[in-house]
């Protein structure tokens, strides 16, 4: 029996308007109520953004949050960090230097928000997430200075660009010590070039060495006494690879990267805009109901065999 459900946000639990389709919430709530499966959000988004989404789910997601790709693991009931790992100033300086030298866009995640360079704002359409939250996206005219004098911690640094740009710079990023560089991901919101034409913007998430969604999941599983085989993981992007690899049931979205689909046990029939999470979890609920009924029938048969004929238990 499964005991934990871990789901990515963008491109997975959320539709492109950054809202949770009703079918997703209903399916997750049924698994929680009927089988005690604990739902957990695991995202590259900042903690406060993940908390905003958790609040949209009412009581369902009020247990634990994995934010900034595993650099933060929060027990929401106790308001305690189980993990809180940030990049060091010298690592941030080295990352900025590589980006500046190679004319690459970069951004960071604090615990509260995502911060990007205003010089590249043309490449980013409005993120519906921040519209939904009623806050402006945090663009900075001097991002380097902002990051180096920030009072809040920086658990995640992101390097953005085209596939070709990232291929060229990856080896240089790997030369910086003690970093965890995610597989290449693709933005779920479209980008544009300087002429206003749509283009695919990719990125690498960068954290402290050893920090992934999977490492946070393992910490939480140990904390709760859950075996990795009892974990369901659902995702769509390159930063979900490790997460699916440690789960007992690996689910990739229909809109997931081809690389993620190759390791998945199940690929959803629907994408994130059509309740793919809800549909696949409703299928899982039916399977678990059937297994539970079979187990109860088997138990009843064993009890009948162990009871002497003609004598009821308790007589």
Residue frames relative to the residue before (quaternion, step in Angstrom):
aa qw qx qy qz dx dy dz
X 1.0000 0.0000 0.0000 0.0000 0.00 0.00 0.00
X 0.4060 -0.7102 0.5208 0.2438 3.58 -0.99 0.80
X 0.2195 -0.8062 0.5430 0.0838 3.54 -1.11 0.78
X 0.7934 0.1788 -0.0970 0.5737 3.59 1.19 -0.38
X 0.1379 -0.7600 0.6319 0.0644 3.54 -1.10 0.85
X 0.0709 -0.7985 0.5978 0.0052 3.58 -0.62 1.14
X 0.0060 -0.8269 0.5611 -0.0373 3.57 -0.68 1.08
X 0.4475 -0.6353 0.5697 0.2673 3.51 -1.15 0.80
X 0.4623 -0.6761 0.4949 0.2903 3.58 -1.27 0.29
X 0.7975 0.3126 -0.1750 0.4854 3.59 0.12 -1.31
X 0.8251 0.1737 -0.1603 0.5132 3.54 -0.82 1.04
X 0.7210 0.3791 -0.2214 0.5361 3.58 1.29 -0.04
X 0.8102 0.1884 -0.0955 0.5467 3.60 0.04 -1.25
X 0.7474 0.3887 -0.1975 0.5013 3.58 1.06 -0.82
X 0.4091 -0.6491 0.5675 0.2987 3.54 -1.20 0.52
X 0.7201 -0.4626 0.2904 0.4280 3.60 -1.24 0.06
X 0.6166 0.5027 -0.3472 0.4965 3.58 1.29 -0.17
X 0.4505 -0.7230 0.4064 0.3304 3.56 1.40 0.15
X 0.5236 0.5708 -0.4429 0.4516 3.52 0.99 0.95
X 0.4721 -0.6690 0.4958 0.2895 3.57 -1.19 0.54
X 0.3915 -0.7094 0.5263 0.2580 3.63 -0.59 1.03
X 0.6011 -0.6112 0.3825 0.3447 3.56 -0.99 0.86
X 0.6346 0.5447 -0.3430 0.4276 3.59 0.98 -0.81
X 0.6189 0.5498 -0.3449 0.4424 3.59 1.08 -0.67
X 0.6830 0.4865 -0.2887 0.4621 3.55 0.87 -0.97
X 0.6540 0.5224 -0.3221 0.4423 3.59 0.92 -0.87
X 0.6705 0.5040 -0.2990 0.4551 3.58 0.95 -0.90
X 0.6569 0.5026 -0.3088 0.4695 3.58 0.96 -0.86
X 0.6517 0.5192 -0.3117 0.4567 3.58 0.96 -0.86
X 0.6407 0.5248 -0.3255 0.4563 3.61 1.01 -0.76
X 0.6531 0.5022 -0.3170 0.4699 3.58 0.98 -0.81
X 0.6430 0.5200 -0.3153 0.4655 3.56 1.06 -0.76
X 0.7109 0.4693 -0.2610 0.4541 3.57 0.84 -1.01
X 0.7670 0.4097 -0.2051 0.4492 3.59 0.83 -1.01
X 0.8206 0.2032 -0.0866 0.5270 3.60 1.07 -0.68
X 0.4940 -0.7047 0.4087 0.3040 3.58 1.25 0.17
X 0.3615 0.7429 -0.4889 0.2799 3.59 1.20 0.46
X 0.3362 -0.7696 0.5178 0.1632 3.57 -0.72 1.13
X 0.2533 -0.7740 0.5589 0.1564 3.65 -0.64 1.05
X 0.0316 -0.7930 0.6079 -0.0240 3.57 -0.97 0.94
X 0.3207 -0.7178 0.5877 0.1910 3.56 -0.98 0.90
X 0.0037 0.7731 -0.6342 0.0061 3.59 -0.99 0.87
X 0.1426 0.8240 -0.5192 0.1766 3.56 -0.35 1.24
X 0.4899 -0.6107 0.5217 0.3388 3.54 -1.32 0.25
X 0.4989 0.6719 -0.4152 0.3566 3.58 1.26 -0.27
X 0.6112 -0.5487 0.4133 0.3932 3.61 -1.20 0.41
X 0.6912 -0.5014 0.3367 0.3968 3.54 -1.26 0.52
X 0.7146 0.4636 -0.2847 0.4398 3.60 0.75 -0.95
X 0.6052 0.5210 -0.3572 0.4844 3.60 1.16 -0.51
X 0.6495 0.5048 -0.3096 0.4769 3.58 0.98 -0.86
X 0.6347 0.5269 -0.3234 0.4635 3.56 1.05 -0.77
X 0.6003 0.5552 -0.3477 0.4588 3.59 1.08 -0.74
X 0.6683 0.4793 -0.2976 0.4849 3.59 0.92 -0.90
X 0.6260 0.5409 -0.3414 0.4461 3.59 0.94 -0.83
X 0.6604 0.5118 -0.3063 0.4563 3.58 0.98 -0.79
X 0.5944 0.5601 -0.3675 0.4450 3.59 1.16 -0.53
X 0.6833 0.4843 -0.2736 0.4729 3.55 1.21 -0.54
X 0.4952 -0.6660 0.4337 0.3507 3.59 1.23 0.20
X 0.8250 -0.2029 0.1659 0.5006 3.56 -0.90 -0.96
X 0.5075 0.7115 -0.4018 0.2735 3.58 1.20 -0.49
X 0.8042 0.2813 -0.1252 0.5084 3.59 0.83 -0.98
X 0.4434 0.7285 -0.4335 0.2912 3.60 1.13 0.47
X 0.4802 0.6662 -0.4420 0.3609 3.58 1.14 0.55
X 0.7997 -0.1641 0.1903 0.5453 3.55 0.34 -1.30
X 0.1303 -0.7670 0.6242 0.0719 3.55 -1.21 0.65
X 0.1610 -0.7221 0.6650 0.1023 3.53 -1.10 0.88
X 0.0118 -0.8202 0.5702 -0.0457 3.59 -0.53 1.19
X 0.8354 0.1892 -0.1729 0.4862 3.54 -1.38 0.31
X 0.6925 -0.5424 0.2582 0.3995 3.53 0.81 1.20
X 0.7668 -0.3791 0.1934 0.4805 3.56 1.02 0.74
X 0.4901 0.6517 -0.4444 0.3711 3.59 1.24 -0.02
X 0.7654 0.2048 -0.1263 0.5969 3.57 1.25 -0.44
X 0.0145 0.7435 -0.6684 0.0173 3.53 -1.04 0.92
X 0.0724 -0.8341 0.5460 -0.0312 3.53 -0.53 1.24
X 0.2749 -0.6910 0.6458 0.1729 3.54 -1.09 0.88
X 0.3038 -0.8093 0.4762 0.1613 3.57 -0.24 1.27
X 0.6400 0.5359 -0.3378 0.4349 3.58 1.03 -0.67
X 0.7471 0.3606 -0.1997 0.5216 3.57 1.01 -0.80
X 0.2925 -0.7624 0.5112 0.2680 3.58 1.31 -0.34
X 0.4831 0.6436 -0.4313 0.4079 3.53 1.00 0.99
X 0.4060 -0.6714 0.5595 0.2672 3.55 -1.16 0.67
X 0.2232 -0.7301 0.6289 0.1470 3.54 -1.00 0.88
X 0.7469 0.0574 -0.0624 0.6595 3.55 1.33 -0.45
X 0.1296 0.7648 -0.6258 0.0816 3.58 -1.04 0.77
X 0.1667 0.8055 -0.5384 0.1827 3.57 0.10 1.33
X 0.0797 -0.8126 0.5773 0.0118 3.57 -0.77 1.01
X 0.5726 -0.5633 0.4672 0.3696 3.53 -1.29 0.34
X 0.4582 -0.6733 0.5102 0.2763 3.56 -1.16 0.64
X 0.6364 -0.5446 0.3753 0.3969 3.62 -1.10 0.57
X 0.6626 0.5021 -0.3247 0.4510 3.62 0.95 -0.77
X 0.6240 0.5168 -0.3416 0.4763 3.59 1.11 -0.60
X 0.6447 0.5201 -0.3135 0.4643 3.57 0.98 -0.85
X 0.6432 0.5180 -0.3233 0.4620 3.59 0.96 -0.84
X 0.6631 0.5068 -0.3030 0.4601 3.58 0.95 -0.88
X 0.6501 0.5122 -0.3124 0.4662 3.58 1.00 -0.79
X 0.6426 0.5169 -0.3178 0.4679 3.57 0.96 -0.85
X 0.6492 0.5308 -0.3188 0.4417 3.58 0.95 -0.86
X 0.6397 0.5054 -0.3259 0.4786 3.61 0.97 -0.80
X 0.6680 0.5026 -0.3043 0.4566 3.60 0.91 -0.89
X 0.6641 0.5010 -0.3054 0.4633 3.59 0.92 -0.87
X 0.6543 0.5271 -0.3042 0.4489 3.58 0.95 -0.92
X 0.7709 0.3329 -0.1627 0.5181 3.57 1.05 -0.80
X 0.4366 -0.7348 0.4321 0.2876 3.58 1.29 0.36
X 0.3961 0.7169 -0.4688 0.3309 3.54 0.89 1.03
X 0.4978 -0.6374 0.5086 0.2953 3.52 -1.15 0.72
X 0.0227 0.7833 -0.6212 0.0006 3.57 -1.04 0.72
X 0.0593 -0.7755 0.6275 0.0353 3.54 -1.28 0.38
X 0.2333 -0.7722 0.5680 0.1634 3.57 -1.23 0.06
X 0.3071 -0.6922 0.6145 0.2213 3.49 -1.38 0.27
X 0.1789 -0.7180 0.6594 0.1330 3.53 -1.00 0.86
X 0.6760 -0.4306 0.3367 0.4942 3.61 -1.14 -0.27
X 0.7347 0.4563 -0.2207 0.4509 3.57 1.17 -0.62
X 0.8386 -0.0364 0.0953 0.5351 3.59 0.87 -0.86
X 0.4889 -0.5972 0.5483 0.3220 3.48 -1.45 0.08
X 0.1155 -0.8076 0.5779 0.0208 3.58 -0.86 0.99
X 0.0267 -0.8257 0.5620 -0.0404 3.58 -0.69 1.11
X 0.5903 -0.5773 0.4503 0.3400 3.54 -1.35 0.40
X 0.4502 -0.7101 0.4760 0.2578 3.58 -0.70 1.08
X 0.5741 0.6145 -0.3740 0.3911 3.60 1.15 -0.54
X 0.7423 0.3708 -0.2053 0.5190 3.57 1.20 -0.56
X 0.3176 0.7881 -0.4897 0.1954 3.59 1.18 0.24
X 0.5728 0.6007 -0.3806 0.4076 3.61 1.16 -0.51
X 0.6574 0.5306 -0.3118 0.4347 3.59 1.15 -0.54
X 0.7345 0.4021 -0.2002 0.5087 3.55 1.23 -0.28
X 0.2872 -0.7095 0.6124 0.1977 3.56 -0.78 1.01
X 0.6780 -0.4894 0.3380 0.4318 3.58 -1.21 0.38
X 0.3626 -0.7163 0.5580 0.2101 3.55 -0.91 0.97
X 0.4080 -0.7409 0.4706 0.2513 3.62 -0.48 1.12
X 0.5345 0.6413 -0.4121 0.3651 3.59 1.14 -0.52
X 0.7251 0.4295 -0.2559 0.4736 3.57 0.79 -0.99
X 0.5658 0.5598 -0.3761 0.4743 3.58 1.18 -0.51
X 0.6612 0.5138 -0.2974 0.4586 3.57 0.93 -0.96
X 0.6932 0.4721 -0.2683 0.4739 3.55 1.03 -0.82
X 0.4237 -0.7265 0.4471 0.3047 3.58 1.25 -0.32
X 0.6071 0.5155 -0.3735 0.4756 3.57 1.14 0.63
X 0.4967 -0.6473 0.4845 0.3155 3.56 -1.17 0.52
X 0.5368 -0.5945 0.4840 0.3525 3.54 -1.16 0.63
X 0.4195 -0.7385 0.4798 0.2201 3.58 -0.93 0.92
X 0.0254 0.7815 -0.6194 0.0709 3.57 -0.12 1.33
X 0.1306 -0.7917 0.5941 0.0567 3.56 -1.05 0.83
X 0.4402 -0.6961 0.5048 0.2585 3.58 -0.93 0.93
X 0.7674 0.1566 -0.0919 0.6150 3.59 1.14 -0.67
X 0.1372 -0.8541 0.4979 0.0607 3.53 0.42 1.28
X 0.6206 0.5566 -0.3523 0.4253 3.58 0.98 -0.79
X 0.6800 0.4793 -0.2866 0.4752 3.57 0.85 -0.95
X 0.6201 0.5533 -0.3304 0.4474 3.57 1.03 -0.83
X 0.6991 0.4837 -0.2746 0.4492 3.57 0.86 -1.02
X 0.7053 0.4800 -0.2753 0.4432 3.57 0.91 -0.87
X 0.7508 0.3334 -0.2095 0.5303 3.62 1.20 -0.29
X 0.3853 0.7453 -0.4604 0.2900 3.56 1.26 0.36
X 0.4006 -0.7134 0.5208 0.2435 3.58 -0.92 0.88
X 0.6437 0.4912 -0.3143 0.4956 3.57 1.09 -0.68
X 0.5263 -0.6275 0.4687 0.3311 3.59 -1.20 0.47
X 0.2915 -0.7233 0.5979 0.1853 3.56 -1.33 0.35
X 0.1310 -0.8297 0.5393 0.0602 3.60 -0.11 1.22
X 0.8047 0.1681 -0.0606 0.5661 3.60 1.17 -0.54
X 0.1116 -0.7487 0.6525 0.0343 3.54 -1.07 0.94
X 0.1252 -0.8123 0.5680 0.0435 3.59 -0.91 0.89
X 0.1876 -0.7577 0.6181 0.0928 3.55 -0.99 0.94
X 0.1316 -0.8325 0.5381 0.0104 3.57 -0.61 1.19
X 0.3055 0.7487 -0.5583 0.1857 3.55 -1.16 0.59
X 0.6472 -0.4556 0.3993 0.4627 3.53 -1.29 -0.22
X 0.6896 -0.4562 0.3431 0.4457 3.58 -1.25 0.23
X 0.6624 0.5180 -0.3041 0.4477 3.57 0.95 -0.90
X 0.6550 0.5138 -0.3123 0.4576 3.59 0.94 -0.88
X 0.6898 0.4766 -0.2861 0.4639 3.58 0.92 -0.87
X 0.5998 0.5552 -0.3583 0.4513 3.59 1.07 -0.67
X 0.6727 0.5179 -0.2898 0.4419 3.56 1.00 -0.86
X 0.7674 0.4035 -0.1946 0.4586 3.57 0.97 -0.83
X 0.4818 0.7183 -0.4237 0.2691 3.61 1.19 -0.43
X 0.6596 0.5162 -0.3224 0.4412 3.60 0.88 -0.88
X 0.6443 0.5119 -0.3200 0.4695 3.60 1.08 -0.69
X 0.6263 0.5244 -0.3372 0.4680 3.58 1.03 -0.72
X 0.6663 0.5226 -0.2997 0.4395 3.58 1.01 -0.82
X 0.5941 0.5778 -0.3619 0.4268 3.59 1.22 -0.33
X 0.5781 0.5588 -0.3812 0.4564 3.61 1.24 -0.31
X 0.4499 -0.7429 0.4241 0.2565 3.62 -0.62 1.11
X 0.8872 0.1772 -0.1009 0.4138 3.48 -1.42 0.52
X 0.4829 0.6362 -0.4581 0.3901 3.55 0.93 0.93
X 0.2632 -0.7067 0.6306 0.1833 3.52 -1.30 0.51
X 0.0836 -0.8102 0.5801 0.0049 3.59 -0.50 1.20
X 0.3774 -0.7444 0.5040 0.2223 3.57 -0.64 1.09
X 0.5912 -0.4993 0.4695 0.4251 3.52 -1.30 0.17
X 0.6348 -0.5543 0.3721 0.3890 3.55 -1.18 0.50
X 0.1407 -0.7809 0.6072 0.0425 3.53 -0.97 0.98
X 0.3086 -0.7250 0.5819 0.2013 3.55 -1.31 0.27
X 0.5204 -0.6492 0.4549 0.3175 3.57 -0.91 0.91
X 0.4025 -0.7126 0.5208 0.2428 3.54 -1.04 0.80
X 0.6807 0.3563 -0.2915 0.5698 3.59 1.26 -0.17
X 0.5149 -0.6904 0.4065 0.3051 3.62 -0.81 0.95
X 0.2721 -0.7366 0.5936 0.1761 3.54 -1.27 0.48
X 0.2347 -0.7500 0.5938 0.1727 3.56 -1.29 0.17
X 0.4533 -0.6546 0.5224 0.3053 3.54 -1.24 0.46
X 0.7477 -0.4141 0.2660 0.4457 3.59 -1.29 -0.04
X 0.6672 0.4724 -0.2998 0.4916 3.58 1.23 -0.36
X 0.5742 -0.6241 0.3631 0.3859 3.57 1.29 0.06
X 0.5027 0.6366 -0.4387 0.3867 3.60 1.24 0.19
X 0.5506 -0.6242 0.4439 0.3321 3.55 -1.06 0.80
X 0.0689 0.7770 -0.6246 0.0376 3.56 -1.05 0.77
X 0.5004 -0.6447 0.4894 0.3075 3.54 -1.22 0.52
X 0.1356 -0.7834 0.6043 0.0522 3.55 -0.73 1.10
X 0.1363 -0.7894 0.5972 0.0390 3.55 -0.81 1.10
X 0.0847 -0.8047 0.5858 0.0459 3.56 -1.25 0.20
X 0.2405 -0.6944 0.6476 0.2015 3.50 -1.41 0.29
X 0.2797 -0.7162 0.6127 0.1828 3.56 -0.96 0.90
X 0.1042 -0.8058 0.5827 0.0178 3.57 -0.94 0.91
X 0.0027 0.7955 -0.6027 0.0625 3.54 -0.80 1.12
X 0.6941 -0.3833 0.3547 0.4956 3.56 -1.27 -0.25
X 0.6377 -0.5429 0.3874 0.3854 3.56 -1.14 0.65
X 0.8023 0.2749 -0.2228 0.4807 3.56 -0.94 0.95
X 0.5941 0.5727 -0.3637 0.4322 3.58 1.27 -0.17
X 0.2135 0.7295 -0.6278 0.1680 3.56 -0.76 1.12
X 0.6537 -0.4501 0.3947 0.4629 3.55 -1.26 0.06
X 0.6358 0.5545 -0.3244 0.4279 3.56 1.05 -0.83
X 0.6543 0.5093 -0.3292 0.4518 3.61 0.91 -0.82
X 0.6495 0.4994 -0.3149 0.4792 3.58 1.05 -0.73
X 0.6248 0.5332 -0.3351 0.4615 3.58 1.02 -0.76
X 0.6557 0.5077 -0.3115 0.4640 3.58 0.96 -0.85
X 0.6302 0.5231 -0.3296 0.4696 3.59 1.02 -0.77
X 0.6781 0.4846 -0.2891 0.4710 3.57 0.91 -0.93
X 0.6354 0.5307 -0.3301 0.4536 3.59 0.97 -0.83
X 0.6547 0.4953 -0.3096 0.4797 3.61 0.96 -0.82
X 0.6335 0.5509 -0.3122 0.4447 3.56 1.03 -0.86
X 0.7594 0.3697 -0.1769 0.5054 3.57 1.04 -0.87
X 0.4548 -0.7015 0.4404 0.3273 3.59 1.27 -0.11
X 0.4450 0.6799 -0.4494 0.3712 3.56 1.11 0.79
X 0.3961 -0.7023 0.5427 0.2353 3.57 -0.95 0.89
X 0.5809 -0.6071 0.4058 0.3594 3.61 -1.03 0.72
X 0.6038 0.5635 -0.3593 0.4346 3.60 1.13 -0.55
X 0.6736 0.4953 -0.2797 0.4718 3.58 1.26 -0.39
X 0.5815 0.5880 -0.3523 0.4382 3.58 1.32 0.25
X 0.1950 -0.7286 0.6465 0.1148 3.55 -1.10 0.85
X 0.0309 -0.7958 0.6047 0.0084 3.61 -0.89 0.90
X 0.0810 -0.7909 0.6065 0.0059 3.56 -0.98 0.96
X 0.1933 0.7929 -0.5607 0.1400 3.60 -0.83 0.95
X 0.3269 -0.7615 0.5308 0.1777 3.53 -1.32 0.00
X 0.7924 0.3753 -0.1611 0.4532 3.61 1.10 -0.53
X 0.7492 -0.4160 0.2958 0.4221 3.51 -1.39 0.05
X 0.6910 0.4630 -0.2944 0.4706 3.59 1.06 -0.63
X 0.5986 0.5316 -0.3687 0.4724 3.59 1.32 0.27
X 0.4061 0.7468 -0.4585 0.2591 3.60 1.26 -0.12
X 0.7087 0.4560 -0.2766 0.4619 3.57 0.68 -1.08
X 0.6088 0.5755 -0.3383 0.4287 3.56 1.08 -0.79
X 0.6933 0.4533 -0.2797 0.4854 3.57 0.87 -0.90
X 0.6270 0.5738 -0.3422 0.4006 3.58 1.00 -0.77
X 0.7262 0.4224 -0.2620 0.4749 3.63 1.04 -0.63
X 0.5960 0.6102 -0.3550 0.3826 3.61 1.23 -0.28
X 0.5362 -0.6181 0.4757 0.3226 3.53 -1.25 0.52
X 0.7630 0.1406 -0.0868 0.6249 3.57 1.15 -0.69
X 0.1455 -0.8155 0.5598 0.0207 3.54 -0.51 1.28
X 0.0135 -0.8099 0.5853 -0.0371 3.58 -0.61 1.14
X 0.1166 -0.7749 0.6194 0.0481 3.57 -0.84 1.04
X 0.4962 -0.6569 0.4830 0.2984 3.55 -1.07 0.74
X 0.6300 -0.5152 0.4212 0.4004 3.55 -1.26 0.42
X 0.7227 0.4164 -0.2210 0.5054 3.57 1.09 -0.77
X 0.4005 0.7372 -0.4604 0.2901 3.61 1.26 0.22
X 0.6224 -0.5102 0.4333 0.4056 3.54 -1.33 0.26
X 0.6107 -0.5633 0.4104 0.3759 3.58 -1.16 0.60
X 0.6193 0.5601 -0.3403 0.4324 3.58 1.04 -0.78
X 0.6709 0.4877 -0.3031 0.4693 3.58 0.94 -0.85
X 0.6380 0.5453 -0.3308 0.4314 3.58 0.98 -0.80
X 0.6215 0.5718 -0.3509 0.4045 3.60 1.06 -0.67
X 0.7384 0.3863 -0.2443 0.4959 3.63 1.08 -0.52
X 0.5390 0.6604 -0.3871 0.3514 3.59 1.27 -0.20
X 0.4405 -0.6480 0.5514 0.2864 3.53 -1.24 0.58
X 0.7885 0.1100 -0.0113 0.6050 3.55 1.13 -0.79
X 0.1334 -0.7344 0.6577 0.1014 3.56 -1.16 0.73
X 0.4678 -0.7097 0.4460 0.2803 3.59 -0.73 1.04
X 0.5065 -0.6464 0.4836 0.3031 3.56 -1.17 0.62
X 0.7540 0.3041 -0.1619 0.5593 3.57 1.18 -0.61
X 0.4526 -0.6739 0.5058 0.2920 3.56 -1.18 0.53
X 0.7476 -0.4228 0.2738 0.4329 3.57 -1.30 -0.01
X 0.6587 0.5078 -0.3140 0.4578 3.60 1.18 -0.46
X 0.7461 0.3477 -0.1954 0.5332 3.58 1.26 -0.23
X 0.6519 -0.5828 0.3127 0.3710 3.57 1.02 0.83
X 0.1342 0.8368 -0.5204 0.1047 3.58 1.05 0.70
X 0.6398 0.5206 -0.3227 0.4641 3.57 1.00 -0.80
X 0.6819 0.5027 -0.2905 0.4449 3.58 0.85 -0.95
X 0.6529 0.5231 -0.3171 0.4467 3.57 0.94 -0.89
X 0.7086 0.4551 -0.2791 0.4614 3.59 0.78 -0.97
X 0.6680 0.4906 -0.3141 0.4630 3.60 1.04 -0.68
X 0.5939 0.5311 -0.3665 0.4805 3.59 1.14 -0.49
X 0.6120 0.5273 -0.3376 0.4831 3.59 1.09 -0.71
X 0.6550 0.5097 -0.3042 0.4675 3.57 0.97 -0.90
X 0.6181 0.5510 -0.3428 0.4437 3.59 1.00 -0.79
X 0.6564 0.5040 -0.3117 0.4668 3.59 0.94 -0.86
X 0.6441 0.5163 -0.3213 0.4640 3.59 0.98 -0.79
X 0.6722 0.4926 -0.2953 0.4672 3.58 0.93 -0.91
X 0.6111 0.5417 -0.3438 0.4636 3.60 1.06 -0.72
X 0.6616 0.5082 -0.3015 0.4617 3.56 0.95 -0.92
X 0.6666 0.4976 -0.3024 0.4654 3.59 0.93 -0.89
X 0.6363 0.5272 -0.3244 0.4604 3.55 1.03 -0.79
X 0.6536 0.5085 -0.3101 0.4670 3.59 0.97 -0.86
X 0.6485 0.5140 -0.3132 0.4660 3.59 1.00 -0.83
X 0.6484 0.5177 -0.3147 0.4610 3.58 1.02 -0.84
X 0.6614 0.4997 -0.3055 0.4684 3.58 0.99 -0.82
X 0.6311 0.5266 -0.3255 0.4675 3.57 1.07 -0.74
X 0.6523 0.5128 -0.3061 0.4668 3.55 1.00 -0.88
X 0.6398 0.5282 -0.3163 0.4600 3.56 1.00 -0.85
X 0.6481 0.5210 -0.3093 0.4613 3.57 0.99 -0.87
X 0.6418 0.5253 -0.3196 0.4582 3.58 0.99 -0.83
X 0.6567 0.5075 -0.3057 0.4666 3.57 0.98 -0.87
X 0.6385 0.5208 -0.3223 0.4661 3.57 1.01 -0.79
X 0.6486 0.5146 -0.3145 0.4643 3.59 1.02 -0.82
X 0.6601 0.5141 -0.3099 0.4517 3.59 0.99 -0.80
X 0.6875 0.4900 -0.2734 0.4610 3.56 1.08 -0.78
X 0.6353 0.5237 -0.3302 0.4615 3.61 1.22 -0.40
X 0.4860 -0.6540 0.4860 0.3160 3.66 -0.91 0.90
X 0.5604 -0.6203 0.4293 0.3420 3.56 -1.03 0.83
X 0.8255 0.2373 -0.1978 0.4723 3.51 -1.00 0.89
X 0.7044 0.3940 -0.2614 0.5294 3.55 1.29 -0.12
X 0.2825 -0.7695 0.5516 0.1543 3.52 -0.64 1.09
X 0.5761 -0.5730 0.4350 0.3881 3.63 -1.07 0.63
X 0.7661 0.3285 -0.2647 0.4849 3.56 -0.92 1.00
X 0.5440 0.6093 -0.4142 0.4016 3.62 1.24 -0.24
